[in-house]
Amino acid sequence: MKKEIRIDVTLDGDKIPAKIEWTAEDAGMPGTVECRAMLLALWDHQKKDTLRLDLWTRDMTVDEMKIFFHETLVTMADTLERSTTDARIAGDMRDFCAYFAEKMEIAPKNPDSLV
């Protein structure tokens, strides 16, 4: 079985992303979705290196970027715990996420959560 995830990036005259759109068969929503930023990381097992693609549009505000990074870090802590079963280090990452949110002066989506 094969699934497709498609990312389309429209550049402006200065080759800066003007529009980022994505779609996926299993996304749970019909059609293409527009976003203002994306972080893509791919593991190259042969080189033991991470390939990255970080893009954002001019419309992405600094406040949105702070929230985007916070949510990405929280998700990374969750993924780390699921993939390694190392609850201790994932907890340390979540502690950092709480610190990050405090220093960036952003409130988490769920005020009852630890991060």
Secondary structure, DSSP 4 states (H G I P E B T S, - for coil): ----EEEEEEE-TTS-EEEEEEEETTSSSSS-EEESEEEEEEEETTTTEEEEEEEE-TT--HHHHHHHHHHHHHHHHHHHHHHH--HHHHHHHHHHHHHHHHHTT---SSTTS--
